[in-house]
Amino acid sequence: MRRLGQVAGLMALFVVSVVTFMQTPARAGEIEIRRKVEYARHDGVTLLGDLYAPKEAGKYPAVIAVHGGGWQQGSADAYKFLGPWLAERGYVVLAVTYRFSKPGTKMFPESVNDVRAAIQFLRAHAAEMKADPDRIGLMGDSAGAHLVALVGLAGDSPTFSVAYRDDPNASVSARVKAVVAAYGIYDMAQQWNHDVLNRPGDNIVEKYLGVAPADDRKLYFDASPMSYTTKANKAVSFLLANGTEDDVVDRLQTDSFFLALKQSGNYVRRFVMQGQGHYWLTDPIDEPGSVSGYFAPRLLRFLADRL
């Protein structure tokens, strides 16, 4: 009986040890941060980004992160939480800013070309940045989601690839393997209609494109990621995320884009957060009840699988 008791005790200790091991999170690695990395100069404007990378030498999958702000404001600092978090888990993250729209001027396709240039820069300097040039993805929120979705599908198309041919990396491909887009704008005409009703004094799409749809519907078509959801672009994988109570961007934007991607044959996954609105991807990950913290493991699984 005593021997049986000893065996039972050892088994209990073994079970406790296994449970403890399973509940212990993987230790995050050390990282390095480089601020204000110049990735391009367009029309006299120096374009900068913040780099987050594992400290150890290597060849890591990379993500270019693009902030939101209605194409009018924002900074690379938006990814000061997700950038280090992903770097600790073996990813290179280049969080970039881009040129903004201003009253009386349009910024399309200039901002698209800025994001393209960030991909070209990272691919051309992959060894220096510890990045794998064959494993580059995009991530963005709100207006940033619009830009990454558009570049992810059409970055190398003639619509955008003919600009800035004097860039040092102009001949480098802007293709990517995966795109993560949160509460984005994918149909510019649809968002214009939404703004007319919900934000009549601040129609962000018209500010960005410079004209109303009735003045130039082709421009609205060219600027919409939805227009490029074709079988020819099905190699890019997508993770789409949005909240059900978004008062800035109609959730139907994501519904329609999700369906169009499926019809085109793209690998696409969906994350819908009940009761959540806009502006949550860039929140602190470890904050109690953080939507970003809830989303982060799903983001990591998607990147591990598709990038």
The 8 nearest C-alpha neighbors of each residue, nearest first, counted from 0:
[[1, 3, 2, 4, 5, 6, 7, 8],
 [0, 2, 4, 3, 5, 6, 7, 8],
 [3, 1, 5, 4, 0, 6, 7, 8],
 [4, 2, 0, 6, 5, 1, 7, 8],
 [3, 5, 1, 7, 2, 6, 8, 0],
 [4, 6, 8, 2, 3, 7, 9, 1],
 [7, 5, 3, 9, 8, 4, 10, 2],
 [8, 6, 4, 10, 5, 9, 3, 11],
 [7, 9, 5, 11, 6, 10, 4, 12],
 [8, 10, 12, 6, 11, 7, 13, 5],
 [11, 9, 13, 7, 12, 8, 6, 14],
 [10, 12, 8, 14, 13, 9, 7, 15],
 [13, 11, 9, 15, 10, 14, 16, 8],
 [12, 14, 10, 16, 11, 15, 9, 17],
 [15, 13, 11, 17, 16, 12, 18, 10],
 [14, 16, 12, 18, 13, 17, 19, 11],
 [17, 15, 19, 13, 14, 18, 20, 12],
 [18, 16, 20, 14, 19, 15, 21, 13],
 [19, 17, 21, 15, 20, 16, 22, 14],
 [18, 20, 16, 22, 17, 21, 15, 23],
 [21, 19, 17, 23, 18, 22, 16, 24],
 [20, 22, 18, 19, 23, 17, 24, 16],
 [23, 21, 19, 20, 18, 24, 17, 25],
 [22, 24, 20, 21, 19, 25, 26, 18],
 [25, 23, 22, 26, 21, 20, 27, 19],
 [24, 26, 27, 23, 88, 28, 22, 21],
 [27, 25, 24, 28, 23, 87, 88, 29],
 [26, 28, 87, 88, 25, 29, 84, 24],
 [27, 29, 87, 26, 30, 88, 53, 54],
 [30, 28, 54, 87, 53, 27, 31, 55],
 [31, 29, 53, 54, 52, 87, 86, 28],
 [30, 32, 54, 52, 51, 53, 33, 29],
 [33, 31, 51, 50, 34, 52, 30, 49],
 [32, 34, 50, 49, 51, 36, 31, 35],
 [35, 33, 49, 36, 50, 32, 48, 47],
 [36, 34, 47, 48, 49, 37, 33, 50],
 [35, 37, 48, 47, 34, 49, 38, 33],
 [38, 36, 47, 46, 39, 35, 48, 45],
 [37, 39, 120, 47, 117, 46, 36, 48],
 [40, 38, 46, 37, 45, 41, 116, 117],
 [41, 39, 45, 44, 46, 43, 42, 38],
 [40, 42, 44, 43, 39, 45, 46, 163],
 [43, 41, 44, 40, 45, 163, 109, 39],
 [42, 44, 41, 40, 45, 46, 39, 98],
 [45, 43, 41, 40, 42, 46, 98, 39],
 [46, 44, 40, 39, 47, 43, 41, 37],
 [47, 45, 39, 37, 40, 38, 44, 97],
 [48, 46, 37, 35, 36, 38, 95, 96],
 [47, 49, 95, 36, 35, 94, 93, 96],
 [50, 48, 34, 94, 35, 93, 33, 36],
 [49, 51, 93, 33, 32, 92, 34, 52],
 [50, 52, 32, 92, 86, 91, 83, 82],
 [51, 53, 91, 86, 31, 30, 54, 92],
 [54, 52, 30, 86, 55, 89, 87, 29],
 [55, 53, 30, 31, 29, 52, 56, 28],
 [56, 54, 53, 57, 29, 30, 28, 52],
 [57, 55, 54, 129, 58, 53, 59, 52],
 [56, 58, 129, 59, 55, 130, 53, 126],
 [57, 59, 129, 130, 131, 60, 56, 126],
 [58, 60, 130, 131, 90, 129, 57, 91],
 [61, 59, 134, 131, 90, 130, 135, 91],
 [60, 62, 91, 135, 90, 130, 92, 59],
 [61, 63, 136, 92, 137, 135, 64, 91],
 [62, 64, 93, 137, 92, 94, 138, 136],
 [63, 65, 94, 138, 139, 137, 93, 62],
 [66, 64, 139, 143, 95, 94, 138, 96],
 [67, 65, 143, 139, 140, 77, 75, 74],
 [66, 68, 143, 142, 141, 140, 69, 73],
 [69, 67, 72, 73, 70, 71, 142, 66],
 [68, 70, 71, 142, 203, 67, 72, 141],
 [69, 71, 99, 68, 142, 100, 72, 207],
 [72, 70, 99, 69, 100, 68, 101, 73],
 [71, 73, 68, 70, 99, 69, 74, 67],
 [74, 72, 68, 67, 66, 75, 71, 77],
 [75, 73, 76, 96, 77, 66, 72, 95],
 [74, 76, 95, 94, 77, 96, 78, 48],
 [75, 77, 79, 74, 78, 94, 49, 73],
 [76, 78, 75, 79, 281, 74, 66, 73],
 [79, 77, 76, 81, 82, 80, 281, 75],
 [78, 80, 76, 82, 77, 81, 83, 75],
 [81, 79, 78, 82, 283, 83, 84, 284],
 [82, 80, 84, 78, 83, 85, 79, 281],
 [81, 83, 78, 84, 85, 80, 79, 92],
 [84, 82, 86, 85, 81, 51, 80, 87],
 [85, 83, 81, 87, 82, 86, 80, 88],
 [84, 86, 88, 87, 90, 83, 82, 81],
 [87, 85, 90, 52, 83, 89, 88, 53],
 [88, 86, 28, 27, 84, 85, 89, 30],
 [89, 87, 85, 86, 90, 27, 28, 84],
 [88, 90, 86, 87, 53, 59, 85, 91],
 [91, 89, 86, 60, 85, 61, 59, 88],
 [90, 92, 61, 52, 86, 51, 62, 59],
 [93, 91, 62, 51, 82, 63, 61, 50],
 [92, 94, 50, 63, 49, 64, 48, 95],
 [95, 93, 64, 49, 75, 48, 63, 65],
 [96, 94, 48, 75, 65, 47, 93, 64],
 [95, 97, 75, 74, 48, 47, 65, 46],
 [98, 96, 110, 113, 99, 46, 95, 114],
 [97, 99, 110, 100, 96, 109, 106, 113],
 [100, 98, 71, 70, 106, 97, 101, 72],
 [99, 101, 106, 71, 207, 105, 70, 104],
 [100, 102, 104, 103, 99, 71, 105, 206],
 [103, 101, 104, 206, 100, 105, 209, 207],
 [102, 104, 101, 209, 105, 206, 100, 207],
 [105, 103, 101, 102, 209, 100, 106, 206],
 [104, 106, 209, 208, 207, 100, 107, 206],
 [107, 105, 100, 109, 207, 108, 110, 99],
 [108, 106, 109, 105, 208, 110, 207, 111],
 [107, 109, 111, 110, 106, 112, 159, 222],
 [108, 110, 107, 112, 106, 111, 113, 98],
 [111, 109, 113, 112, 108, 98, 97, 107],
 [112, 110, 108, 114, 113, 109, 146, 115],
 [111, 113, 115, 109, 110, 114, 116, 108],
 [112, 114, 110, 116, 111, 115, 97, 109],
 [115, 113, 117, 111, 116, 112, 110, 118],
 [116, 114, 112, 118, 113, 117, 173, 111],
 [115, 117, 119, 113, 114, 118, 120, 112],
 [118, 116, 114, 120, 115, 119, 38, 121],
 [119, 117, 121, 115, 116, 120, 173, 122],
 [118, 120, 116, 122, 171, 117, 173, 121],
 [121, 119, 117, 123, 118, 122, 38, 116],
 [122, 120, 124, 118, 125, 123, 119, 117],
 [121, 123, 132, 125, 119, 120, 124, 118],
 [122, 124, 120, 121, 125, 119, 168, 171],
 [125, 123, 121, 127, 122, 126, 120, 128],
 [124, 126, 130, 122, 128, 121, 127, 123],
 [125, 127, 129, 128, 124, 130, 58, 131],
 [126, 128, 124, 125, 129, 130, 121, 123],
 [127, 129, 125, 130, 126, 124, 121, 91],
 [130, 128, 58, 126, 127, 57, 125, 59],
 [131, 129, 125, 59, 58, 128, 61, 60],
 [130, 132, 58, 59, 60, 134, 133, 125],
 [133, 131, 122, 134, 125, 130, 135, 121],
 [132, 134, 131, 135, 60, 122, 176, 175],
 [135, 133, 60, 131, 132, 306, 61, 176],
 [134, 136, 61, 175, 62, 176, 60, 133],
 [135, 137, 62, 177, 175, 176, 178, 61],
 [138, 136, 178, 63, 62, 147, 64, 179],
 [139, 137, 179, 64, 178, 180, 63, 65],
 [140, 138, 144, 143, 65, 180, 64, 66],
 [139, 141, 144, 181, 143, 67, 66, 180],
 [140, 142, 183, 67, 144, 143, 182, 181],
 [143, 141, 67, 145, 69, 144, 70, 68],
 [144, 142, 139, 67, 140, 66, 65, 146],
 [143, 145, 139, 140, 180, 183, 141, 147],
 [144, 146, 142, 184, 148, 183, 143, 147],
 [147, 145, 143, 149, 144, 148, 150, 111],
 [148, 146, 150, 144, 149, 151, 145, 137],
 [147, 149, 151, 145, 146, 150, 224, 144],
 [148, 150, 224, 146, 147, 152, 151, 153],
 [151, 149, 154, 153, 147, 152, 148, 146],
 [152, 150, 148, 149, 147, 154, 153, 175],
 [151, 153, 150, 149, 232, 227, 154, 148],
 [152, 154, 150, 156, 155, 149, 151, 227],
 [155, 153, 150, 173, 156, 151, 152, 174],
 [154, 156, 160, 153, 173, 174, 157, 172],
 [155, 157, 153, 158, 154, 160, 159, 161],
 [158, 156, 160, 159, 161, 155, 153, 154],
 [159, 157, 156, 160, 161, 153, 221, 155],
 [158, 160, 157, 161, 156, 162, 154, 112],
 [159, 161, 157, 155, 162, 156, 158, 154],
 [162, 160, 159, 157, 164, 163, 158, 156],
 [161, 163, 164, 160, 159, 112, 165, 169],
 [164, 162, 165, 166, 161, 169, 41, 112],
 [163, 165, 169, 166, 162, 161, 170, 167],
 [164, 166, 163, 167, 169, 168, 162, 170],
 [165, 167, 169, 168, 164, 163, 39, 40],
 [168, 166, 169, 165, 170, 164, 39, 120],
 [169, 167, 166, 171, 170, 119, 120, 123],
 [168, 170, 166, 164, 171, 167, 165, 163],
 [169, 171, 168, 172, 164, 167, 119, 166],
 [172, 170, 168, 119, 169, 173, 123, 122],
 [171, 173, 174, 119, 170, 155, 118, 169],
 [174, 172, 118, 119, 154, 115, 155, 171],
 [173, 175, 172, 154, 155, 151, 176, 118],
 [176, 174, 136, 135, 177, 151, 173, 235],
 [175, 177, 235, 136, 135, 306, 236, 134],
 [176, 178, 236, 136, 235, 237, 175, 306],
 [177, 179, 137, 237, 136, 138, 236, 180],
 [178, 180, 138, 238, 237, 239, 137, 139],
 [181, 179, 144, 239, 139, 138, 140, 183],
 [180, 182, 240, 140, 183, 241, 239, 144],
 [183, 181, 241, 141, 240, 140, 180, 277],
 [182, 184, 141, 144, 145, 181, 140, 142],
 [183, 185, 145, 186, 252, 141, 142, 187],
 [184, 186, 224, 223, 225, 145, 252, 183],
 [187, 185, 223, 189, 188, 225, 184, 190],
 [186, 188, 190, 189, 223, 219, 191, 185],
 [189, 187, 191, 190, 186, 219, 192, 212],
 [188, 190, 192, 186, 187, 191, 193, 252],
 [189, 191, 193, 187, 192, 188, 194, 186],
 [192, 190, 188, 194, 193, 189, 204, 187],
 [193, 191, 195, 189, 190, 194, 188, 196],
 [192, 194, 190, 191, 196, 195, 197, 189],
 [195, 193, 198, 197, 191, 202, 196, 192],
 [196, 194, 199, 192, 193, 198, 197, 191],
 [197, 195, 194, 193, 198, 199, 192, 191],
 [196, 198, 194, 195, 193, 199, 247, 246],
 [197, 199, 194, 201, 200, 195, 196, 202],
 [200, 198, 195, 201, 194, 196, 202, 197],
 [201, 199, 198, 202, 195, 194, 197, 203],
 [202, 200, 198, 199, 203, 194, 206, 195],
 [201, 203, 194, 205, 204, 199, 198, 200],
 [202, 204, 206, 205, 201, 69, 207, 194],
 [205, 203, 207, 206, 202, 191, 208, 187],
 [204, 206, 208, 207, 209, 210, 203, 202],
 [207, 205, 203, 209, 204, 208, 202, 105],
 [206, 208, 204, 105, 205, 100, 106, 209],
 [209, 207, 105, 205, 210, 206, 107, 204],
 [208, 210, 105, 206, 205, 207, 104, 103],
 [211, 209, 205, 208, 214, 212, 215, 206],
 [210, 212, 214, 213, 205, 215, 209, 208],
 [213, 211, 216, 215, 214, 219, 188, 210],
 [214, 212, 211, 215, 216, 210, 219, 217],
 [213, 215, 212, 211, 210, 216, 218, 217],
 [216, 214, 212, 217, 218, 213, 211, 210],
 [215, 217, 212, 219, 218, 213, 220, 214],
 [216, 218, 220, 219, 215, 221, 212, 222],
 [217, 219, 221, 220, 216, 215, 222, 208],
 [218, 220, 216, 222, 217, 221, 187, 188],
 [219, 221, 217, 218, 223, 222, 226, 216],
 [220, 222, 218, 219, 223, 217, 226, 224],
 [221, 223, 219, 220, 218, 224, 187, 107],
 [222, 224, 186, 225, 220, 185, 187, 226],
 [225, 223, 149, 185, 226, 227, 148, 222],
 [224, 226, 223, 227, 185, 228, 186, 256],
 [227, 225, 224, 223, 228, 220, 221, 229],
 [228, 226, 225, 229, 224, 152, 153, 232],
 [229, 227, 225, 260, 226, 263, 259, 232],
 [230, 228, 263, 231, 232, 227, 233, 260],
 [229, 231, 263, 233, 232, 264, 228, 265],
 [230, 232, 229, 233, 234, 263, 228, 227],
 [233, 231, 230, 229, 234, 152, 228, 235],
 [232, 234, 265, 230, 264, 235, 231, 263],
 [233, 235, 232, 265, 236, 176, 266, 231],
 [236, 234, 176, 177, 233, 265, 232, 237],
 [235, 237, 177, 266, 267, 265, 178, 176],
 [238, 236, 267, 178, 177, 179, 266, 239],
 [237, 239, 179, 268, 267, 269, 180, 178],
 [240, 238, 269, 180, 181, 179, 270, 237],
 [241, 239, 181, 270, 271, 269, 182, 180],
 [240, 242, 182, 271, 181, 272, 270, 243],
 [243, 241, 275, 272, 276, 244, 271, 245],
 [242, 244, 273, 274, 275, 245, 272, 276],
 [245, 243, 276, 275, 274, 242, 246, 273],
 [276, 244, 246, 277, 247, 242, 243, 248],
 [247, 245, 248, 244, 276, 249, 277, 197],
 [248, 246, 245, 277, 249, 276, 197, 194],
 [247, 249, 246, 245, 250, 182, 184, 190],
 [248, 250, 251, 252, 245, 247, 246, 193],
 [251, 249, 252, 253, 248, 254, 243, 245],
 [252, 250, 254, 249, 253, 255, 256, 248],
 [253, 251, 250, 255, 254, 249, 185, 256],
 [252, 254, 256, 251, 255, 250, 257, 183],
 [255, 253, 251, 257, 252, 256, 258, 250],
 [254, 256, 258, 257, 252, 253, 251, 259],
 [257, 255, 259, 253, 258, 254, 225, 260],
 [256, 258, 260, 254, 255, 259, 253, 261],
 [257, 259, 261, 255, 256, 260, 262, 254],
 [260, 258, 256, 262, 261, 257, 228, 255],
 [261, 259, 263, 257, 265, 262, 258, 228],
 [260, 262, 258, 264, 263, 259, 265, 257],
 [263, 261, 259, 260, 264, 258, 265, 229],
 [264, 262, 230, 229, 260, 261, 265, 228],
 [263, 265, 261, 233, 262, 230, 260, 266],
 [266, 264, 233, 260, 261, 263, 267, 236],
 [265, 267, 236, 237, 264, 268, 261, 235],
 [268, 266, 237, 238, 236, 265, 261, 260],
 [269, 267, 238, 239, 237, 270, 266, 257],
 [268, 270, 239, 238, 240, 271, 267, 257],
 [269, 271, 240, 239, 272, 241, 268, 238],
 [272, 270, 241, 242, 240, 273, 269, 243],
 [273, 271, 242, 275, 243, 241, 274, 270],
 [272, 274, 243, 275, 242, 271, 244, 276],
 [273, 275, 244, 243, 272, 242, 276, 245],
 [276, 274, 242, 244, 273, 272, 243, 245],
 [245, 275, 277, 244, 242, 246, 243, 274],
 [276, 278, 245, 279, 247, 182, 242, 275],
 [279, 277, 280, 276, 281, 141, 140, 282],
 [280, 278, 282, 281, 291, 277, 290, 276],
 [281, 279, 291, 282, 278, 140, 181, 290],
 [280, 282, 279, 77, 78, 283, 291, 80],
 [281, 283, 279, 280, 291, 284, 289, 80],
 [284, 282, 286, 285, 80, 281, 291, 289],
 [283, 285, 292, 291, 286, 289, 282, 80],
 [284, 286, 283, 292, 287, 289, 288, 291],
 [285, 287, 289, 283, 284, 288, 292, 282],
 [288, 286, 289, 285, 284, 292, 290, 283],
 [289, 287, 286, 290, 292, 293, 285, 291],
 [288, 290, 292, 286, 291, 287, 284, 293],
 [291, 289, 293, 292, 294, 279, 288, 280],
 [290, 292, 280, 294, 289, 293, 284, 282],
 [293, 291, 284, 289, 295, 290, 294, 285],
 [294, 292, 290, 291, 295, 289, 296, 297],
 [293, 295, 291, 297, 292, 296, 290, 298],
 [294, 296, 298, 292, 297, 293, 291, 299],
 [297, 295, 299, 298, 294, 300, 293, 292],
 [298, 296, 300, 299, 295, 294, 301, 293],
 [297, 299, 295, 301, 296, 300, 294, 302],
 [298, 300, 296, 302, 297, 301, 303, 295],
 [299, 301, 297, 303, 298, 302, 304, 296],
 [300, 302, 304, 298, 299, 303, 305, 297],
 [303, 301, 306, 299, 305, 304, 300, 298],
 [302, 304, 300, 301, 306, 305, 299, 298],
 [303, 305, 301, 302, 306, 300, 299, 236],
 [306, 304, 302, 303, 301, 177, 236, 176],
 [305, 302, 134, 303, 304, 176, 177, 60]]
